[in-house]
């Protein structure tokens, strides 16, 4: 199983319970995959504590989600009983147990908790569930310019584990770091085409003394032909 078990441990301990939707995801959805334009069936990879669920419900979408943590899915079924049949525990790099196709798939920092090979498998499975013309929105994929890209131990050229305890990345398992050519390679391997790509770089000047954090946001599409 590719799912980083540290996330299930964190959820059971009450950590990483984000409950506000991610602003970048909101903006990208309105810009590139709004329900009024036909993007009404939505799948979220690694939904975590359900921060984005109320947002997609407010848009009137048909929402479904998958997460590798049994603890978090059980909690979400209690909070959102109307979605209980559409909230699934699975490793989305191995299996996506949905029969329907989707207009939009979203991922906020979930696929990047895997190796290169596992990410290609996951994206390929995602593409199989996307209708022609469907879109994939990714938010906060770690960049190779993030200072954490040189920490911990390497699993492959872009994947690292065992981050030091004083790092922001400690305790959350496997993390994948990308540059633009790597993102393009991952998408091409799954038959997806890049629509938009942005790079966010944040440098803390005080009081931490210049820490650099960097992420990618992008939109991809399954070609119609």
C-alpha positions as CSV (number, residue, x, y, z in Angstrom):
1,X,0.0,0.0,0.0
2,X,1.4,3.4,-1.0
3,X,-0.7,5.4,1.4
4,X,1.5,7.0,4.1
5,X,0.2,5.4,7.3
6,X,1.4,8.5,9.3
7,X,-1.8,10.3,8.1
8,X,-4.1,7.8,9.7
9,X,-2.1,8.0,12.9
10,X,-2.3,11.8,12.8
11,X,-6.0,11.8,12.2
12,X,-6.6,9.4,15.0
13,X,-4.6,11.7,17.3
14,X,-6.7,14.7,16.2
15,X,-4.0,16.4,14.1
16,X,-4.2,17.9,10.7
17,X,-8.0,18.5,11.0
18,X,-8.2,21.3,8.4
19,X,-11.8,22.4,8.1
20,X,-11.6,25.5,5.9
21,X,-11.6,25.0,2.1
22,X,-8.3,25.9,0.3
23,X,-8.5,29.3,-1.3
24,X,-6.4,28.3,-4.3
25,X,-8.7,25.4,-5.0
26,X,-11.7,27.6,-4.8
27,X,-10.2,30.1,-7.3
28,X,-9.0,27.4,-9.7
29,X,-12.4,25.7,-9.7
30,X,-14.3,28.9,-10.5
31,X,-11.7,29.8,-13.2
32,X,-11.2,26.4,-14.9
33,X,-13.9,23.9,-13.9
34,X,-17.1,25.7,-12.7
35,X,-20.3,23.6,-12.5
36,X,-22.0,26.1,-14.8
37,X,-19.6,25.0,-17.5
38,X,-20.4,21.3,-17.1
39,X,-18.1,20.2,-14.3
40,X,-20.7,18.9,-11.9
41,X,-19.4,15.4,-11.0
42,X,-16.4,15.8,-8.6
43,X,-13.9,13.4,-7.2
44,X,-11.5,14.5,-4.5
45,X,-8.3,12.5,-3.8
46,X,-7.2,12.4,-0.2
47,X,-10.1,14.4,1.2
48,X,-8.6,14.5,4.7
49,X,-10.9,16.0,7.3
50,X,-13.3,17.3,4.6
51,X,-12.2,20.9,4.3
52,X,-13.4,21.1,0.7
53,X,-16.7,19.2,1.0
54,X,-18.9,22.2,2.1
55,X,-17.5,24.2,-0.8
56,X,-18.4,21.6,-3.4
57,X,-21.8,21.0,-1.8
58,X,-22.5,24.8,-2.0
59,X,-21.9,24.5,-5.8
60,X,-24.5,21.8,-6.1
61,X,-22.0,19.2,-7.4
62,X,-22.2,15.4,-7.2
63,X,-19.2,15.0,-4.8
64,X,-17.3,11.8,-4.0
65,X,-14.0,11.3,-2.2
66,X,-11.4,8.7,-1.5
67,X,-8.8,8.7,1.4
68,X,-6.5,6.0,2.7
69,X,-7.4,6.7,6.3
70,X,-10.2,4.6,7.7
71,X,-10.4,6.9,10.7
72,X,-11.0,10.0,8.7
73,X,-13.6,8.4,6.4
74,X,-15.5,7.1,9.3
75,X,-15.5,10.6,10.8
76,X,-16.7,12.2,7.6
77,X,-19.5,9.7,7.2
78,X,-20.8,10.9,10.6
79,X,-20.5,14.6,9.5
80,X,-21.9,14.1,6.0
81,X,-24.3,11.1,6.2
82,X,-25.8,12.1,2.8
83,X,-22.4,11.3,1.2
84,X,-21.8,8.0,3.1
85,X,-22.0,5.9,0.0
86,X,-19.6,8.2,-1.9
87,X,-16.8,8.4,0.8
88,X,-14.5,5.5,0.2
89,X,-11.4,4.1,1.9
90,X,-8.8,3.1,-0.7
91,X,-5.2,3.6,-1.8
92,X,-5.9,5.7,-4.9
93,X,-2.5,4.6,-6.5
94,X,-3.8,1.0,-6.6
95,X,-7.6,1.2,-6.8
96,X,-10.3,3.8,-7.4
97,X,-13.5,1.9,-6.7
98,X,-16.0,4.1,-8.4
99,X,-18.3,3.1,-11.3
100,X,-19.2,6.6,-12.4
101,X,-17.1,8.9,-14.5
102,X,-16.1,12.4,-13.3
103,X,-16.0,15.9,-14.8
104,X,-13.5,17.2,-12.3
105,X,-10.9,15.5,-10.1
106,X,-9.1,17.6,-7.4
107,X,-6.1,16.9,-5.3
108,X,-4.7,19.1,-2.6
109,X,-1.2,17.7,-1.6
110,X,-2.3,14.0,-1.6
111,X,-0.8,12.3,-4.7
112,X,2.6,13.9,-3.7
113,X,2.7,11.5,-0.7
114,X,4.0,8.8,-3.0
115,X,6.9,7.7,-5.2
116,X,7.2,8.5,-8.9
117,X,6.0,5.1,-9.9
118,X,3.0,5.3,-7.5
119,X,2.1,8.7,-8.7
120,X,2.0,7.6,-12.4
121,X,-0.2,4.6,-11.4
122,X,-2.6,7.0,-9.5
123,X,-2.8,9.5,-12.3
124,X,-3.5,6.7,-14.8
125,X,-6.3,5.5,-12.6
126,X,-7.7,9.0,-12.3
127,X,-7.5,9.5,-16.1
128,X,-9.6,6.3,-16.6
129,X,-12.4,7.8,-14.5
130,X,-12.4,11.2,-16.3
131,X,-14.7,11.8,-19.2
132,X,-13.1,13.3,-22.3
133,X,-12.6,17.0,-21.6
134,X,-12.7,16.5,-17.8
135,X,-10.2,18.4,-15.7
136,X,-7.7,17.7,-12.9
137,X,-6.9,20.4,-10.5
138,X,-3.8,20.0,-8.2
139,X,-3.0,22.4,-5.4
140,X,0.2,22.6,-3.3
141,X,2.3,20.0,-5.0
142,X,5.8,20.4,-3.4
143,X,8.4,22.0,-5.6
144,X,12.1,21.0,-5.8
145,X,12.8,24.6,-4.7
146,X,11.2,23.9,-1.3
147,X,13.9,23.7,1.3
148,X,12.6,20.2,2.3
149,X,13.7,18.8,-1.0
150,X,17.2,18.2,0.4
151,X,16.1,16.9,3.8
152,X,15.5,13.4,5.0
153,X,16.3,10.3,3.0
154,X,15.8,9.7,-0.8
155,X,13.5,7.0,-2.0
156,X,13.8,7.9,-5.7
157,X,15.1,11.0,-7.5
158,X,12.0,13.1,-6.4
159,X,10.8,11.3,-3.3
160,X,12.0,11.7,0.3
161,X,11.1,10.2,3.7
162,X,12.3,10.5,7.4
163,X,12.4,14.3,7.7
164,X,14.1,15.7,10.7
165,X,11.9,16.3,13.7
166,X,12.5,20.1,13.5
167,X,11.3,20.2,9.9
168,X,7.7,21.4,9.0
169,X,7.5,18.1,7.1
170,X,8.3,15.8,10.0
171,X,5.7,13.1,10.8
172,X,3.7,13.1,7.5
173,X,5.5,10.3,5.8
174,X,6.5,10.3,2.1
175,X,6.8,13.6,0.2
176,X,7.4,14.0,-3.6
177,X,9.1,17.1,-5.0
178,X,8.5,18.3,-8.5
179,X,9.9,20.7,-11.1
180,X,8.0,21.6,-14.3
181,X,9.5,18.9,-16.6
182,X,8.6,16.3,-13.9
183,X,5.0,17.4,-13.7
184,X,4.7,17.3,-17.4
185,X,6.2,13.8,-17.5
186,X,3.8,12.6,-14.8
187,X,0.8,14.0,-16.7
188,X,1.9,12.8,-20.1
189,X,2.4,9.2,-18.7
190,X,-1.3,9.3,-17.7
191,X,-2.5,10.8,-21.0
192,X,-3.3,14.2,-19.5
193,X,-2.5,17.6,-21.0
194,X,-1.4,20.7,-19.0
195,X,-3.8,23.6,-19.2
196,X,-2.3,26.0,-16.5
197,X,0.7,25.8,-14.2
198,X,1.7,28.3,-11.5
199,X,4.7,28.3,-9.0
200,X,4.4,29.7,-5.5
201,X,7.5,30.6,-3.6
202,X,7.4,31.9,0.0
203,X,10.4,33.1,1.9
204,X,10.1,33.8,5.6
205,X,12.2,36.8,6.5
206,X,11.4,37.0,10.2
207,X,11.7,35.4,12.7
208,X,12.8,32.1,11.1
209,X,15.6,33.6,9.0
210,X,14.8,33.0,5.4
211,X,13.0,29.6,5.2
212,X,12.0,28.9,1.7
213,X,8.8,27.0,0.9
214,X,7.6,26.4,-2.7
215,X,4.6,24.6,-4.3
216,X,2.9,24.1,-7.7
217,X,-0.7,24.6,-8.6
218,X,-1.9,23.4,-12.0
219,X,-4.9,22.4,-14.1
220,X,-4.7,19.4,-16.5
221,X,-7.3,18.1,-19.0
222,X,-8.1,14.7,-20.5
223,X,-8.1,15.4,-24.3
224,X,-11.4,15.0,-26.0
225,X,-9.9,12.9,-28.7
